[in-house]
Amino acid sequence: MTNSSDYTPPEIWSWKQGNGGRFASINRPVAGATHDKDLPVGRHPLQLYSLATPNGMKVTVMLEELLALGHGGAEYDAWLIRINDGEQFGSGFVAVNPNSKIPALLDRSGPSPIRVFESGAILLYLAEKFGAFLPTDIATRAECLSWLFWQMGSAPYLGGGFGHFYAYAPTKIEYAIDRFAMEAKRQLDVLDRRLAECEYLAGPNYTIADMAVWPWYGRLAEGQLYEAGTFLQVQDYLNVQRWAATIAGRPAVKRGRMVNRVTGEPSSQLHERHDAGDFATRTQDKIGAGS
Ligand SMILES: N[C@@H](CCC(=O)N[C@@H](CS)C(=O)NCC(=O)O)C(=O)O
């Protein structure tokens, strides 16, 4: 690969496979399926195809929160999609999400299945379907949706920008890391100022806005994203710290963050979730490697 300082873009871009980046084996400049593969279907109304990345975690947290509230219709099967193995490019997955990214949801509770992709759209769909975690008065609802869409627009700068260049890129490019570290800190400050005004992002109550933002910025504040806690001095954002700890302590969040997780302590990994009892019996420490 050309040293970044020596690089002059050619007139026409061409794809260099295997550019050394962390995701070189799966990134492609074209969309669509690479192979035929049907998705498995379980017994519950909701079928989730995902992985416990921050975007995936949003949905499993929401589903666990809905179940904790007593919404039995939110029972779900969570199937593991190993994105590093290219499973998001199977024909069945592409039919549920033409963008080939987790999370993807299929609601089979009605006469014909409804597909939902994009984690923010999935949160909104579930909130509307069950009438939960989305304020009903127009002003608080607007605040909730504003923070939800803020997250959807902002996290690519944190993940695709800061995280990519700080942790994953094959070379450390000072310009890129500086640019995105500045933006990541600015975003933390945006949240910190908002959370100085109220307990949760939309106001006094926990909503889908918090569920969208916490897996990214809450876990960044916990020092769990990109091992960047010290670099970004996350401990200085005191309101974010308070909010992140409160959310991390919720039982549904503790469960949701385990689903489709394939890294970390074996006891924290529930590769697939098909029953509420799986948290007690099907974590990797209980069923062992290779499962
Ligand atoms: N805006 C999408 C982003 C989803 C996304 O980027 N998913 C990543 C994992 S966090 C993925 O599936 N990557 C696989 C790939 O890019 O091929 C959402 O929020 O659902």
The ligand as an ORCA input file, in Angstrom:
! r2SCAN-3c Opt
* xyz 0 1
  N     -26.798      2.090      9.850
  C     -26.801      0.666     10.068
  C     -25.362      0.216     10.234
  C     -25.272     -1.273     10.438
  C     -23.827     -1.729     10.382
  O     -22.912     -0.968     10.031
  N     -23.637     -2.991     10.713
  C     -22.296     -3.561     10.677
  C     -21.941     -4.140     12.044
  S     -22.077     -2.909     13.290
  C     -22.232     -4.676      9.645
  O     -23.149     -5.464      9.546
  N     -21.151     -4.741      8.888
  C     -20.964     -5.765      7.898
  C     -20.477     -5.210      6.605
  O     -20.236     -3.996      6.509
  O     -20.316     -6.000      5.669
  C     -27.635      0.328     11.287
  O     -27.625      1.120     12.236
  O     -28.310     -0.714     11.296
*
